[in-house]
Amino acid sequence: MGKNTAENLMEAFAGESQANRRYLAFAKKAEEEGYHQVAKLFRAAGEAETVHAHNHLRVMKGVRSTQENIQEAIGGETHEFKTMYPEMLDAAKAEKNNEAVQTFNFANSVEKIHAALYTKALETLGKNDELDYYVCPVCGNTVEKTVPDKCPICGEPGKNFIKIY
């Protein structure tokens, strides 16, 4: 007998989510190579995959109150920087895969920042503080209010950070 519906929804959510990210990466590459129409198609399909993922998550009752969602995000980010990425880093170092070590280090460093930002958001929930957030396009470092001159994680110039709207 196959998987039950709950397992199928979780698998479909993961697959659609990954397809969205993959298609956006493909779109970026197509743009770099001058294939603007193909890039547009990848972005359109990626947006459709997001619709599918959100639909599956809704049916799974995976979106609750903002307070509960922040608490879940803190738990997920904390798991990533305390357990998941350290284990992945150990394996990559043992295999001498320096590119993987770098990408895991970037993510691990930033997940700690995300957990702290979510914790702050939970503590100030409802106080209506309006802050700007910026993301480093190389390592994903996420900062609030102002951009650093240089990313403290990867060294990318702050002028290249992406403002989040």
Secondary structure, DSSP 8 states (H G I E B T S, - for coil): ----HHHHHHHHHHHHHHHHHHHHHHHHHHHHTT-HHHHHHHHHHHHHHHHHHHHHHHHTT----HHHHHHHHHHHHHHIIIIIHHHHHHHHHHTT-HHHHHHHHHHHHHHHHHHHHHHHHHHTTTS-----EEE-TTT--EEESS--SB-TTT--BGGG-EEE-
